[in-house]
Amino acid sequence: MTADAQKILIIEDQREFAELLQLRLDANGYAGEIALGGQQGLQKAAELQPDLILLDIMMPGMNGLEVLRQLQADELTRDIPVVMLTAKTDAKVVFEARRLGSKGFLAKPCQPADLLREVRQRIRR
């Protein structure tokens, strides 16, 4: 990973899954950063200004839709593309996430090729 590697923030409540994503991203030249939960995710998004956010939908406390709502409402983070991570694809949740500004979806657990394809679609190298 180079110093100018594109930053990808992973907002996820399951540490092991987040670390797997981070390893995969780092191995492919990106700089993966982890935030455990919504509140930490909002803070890191504003601080790091990542090139992309991978955001889990189902988290305790503040769920991914609320995090997305707050990211979109904040001038510092509203232009960062967000890809939702979800274990189940409920049509209402997908519709709401798209309405709030999500740029894509990845089903959990995601295959490495799917992850990298989605990342490459959302940010330019």
Secondary structure, DSSP 8 states (H G I E B T S, - for coil): --TT--EEEEE-S-HHHHHHHHHHHHHTT-EEEEE-SHHHHHHHHHHH--SEEEEES--SSS-HHHHHHHHHHSTTTTTS-EEEEESS--HHHHHHHHHHT--EEEESS--HHHHHHHHHHHS--
